[in-house]
Amino acid sequence: MVTFNSGRADQGAVFDYQLARLIALVDDMKEIRSGASPERLAADPPILERWAMARRPAMCLTGLSAGHPLLPGDGRAIVTSDLCLLADDQTWARTLSRWYRLGRPAESPIGDS
């Protein structure tokens, strides 16, 4: 998840780094869709031996949704897809799927003591 400052063109090094990573991923996906092979796309890739699939938690949002295009109803409890961007004033969030306008925060968010 990357924070951003609304209305500024310069978002800083972390924002630019993550943007470049996502652009590279999308570019590779477009190439694969066009029939390119990983051998052509990967420049001197590392080898991963004894690999296995694993899971790790990703930051997301939870709350009461209104106006969601796929989850109808007002006040419907949802968990979003991976949180990618959060406005520094916490009024906007971008998940992997879509933008959310953020209303009031919960009384005690997860992780607060």
N, C-alpha and C positions, 0 to 999 in steps of 0.2 A: 504494500500500500504506500502510495506517495501523496504527500500533502501538496497543495497548490495555493497560490494567492490569486484570487479573482482580479481580473483587470490588468495584470502585469504580463508583459511579453517574456521577460527573463524570469524563469522559474527556478533556476539554480542547477547545480551539477547533478544532484541525485535525480531530479526530474528528467534532465536531459539523458542521463545514463539509462534510466528505465525506458524512456521513449525509444532510444536507439535499440534496446534489446527487443522491445515489442515490434518495432518496424522490421527488424531482421527476422523474427519469427514469422510475421505475416508474409514477408517476401519469400521465405522458404516454403511456406504453405502454398502460395501461388505457384511457385516453380514445380512443386510436387503435383499439384493439380494439373499442370500443363504437361506432365509426363517426365519431368526431370528425375534423375536418380540421386539418392543421397551421396553416392560416390562423386557425382559432379558438383554437388552443393557444399560438401564438407571439406574444408581445407585442413589437412593433417589432423584428423580427429583423434582424441584419446581412445584407448580401448578400455572397456569396463568388463573385467572378468568376474566370475562367480556372482553375477548380478541377480537381483530379484526385484519384483514389484514391491513397493512400500507405500505407505500413506503418511502424510503429515498434515497437521492442522493449518488452515489458511484463515487469515482475518476475513470476517464478513460482518454484516449488520443483521440485527434482528429488531423487529418492531411491529407496529400495527400499520398495515398498508391501506391506502385508499387510492383508487384510480390505476391500479396495476393492470397492464394489458392482458396478462395471462392468469392472474389470480384475482377474480372479481370479488367485490364486496368492500365495504368500508369497515375499518377496524379489524381487518383480518390479520392474524398473527402469521408472520413469515420469517424465513431466514433467507438472506440474499445469496447470490453467488459471490465468489471471491471479491473482496474490496480492493480496488485498484487505486482510486484517487479520493482524497478527502480535502475539501476546502479548509484553509487554515481557520476560517471563522465558523466552521462546522455547519454551514447552511446547504452545502451540496456534497453529494458523494457519487462516484462512478464505480459501479461493480463491473465485473466481466460482461454482464448482460446489458446493463442500462444505467441511465442517470436516475438519481433520486433527489428530490428536494427534501431537506431534513427539517422536521418540526422540532418540537420539544424533545430533549433527551430523556431517557429513563431516569428514575430516581437514583438508582445505584447501578451503573454499568458494570458488566463483567470485568473483573480485574481490579476494581476499586476496593480499598480496604476500609 
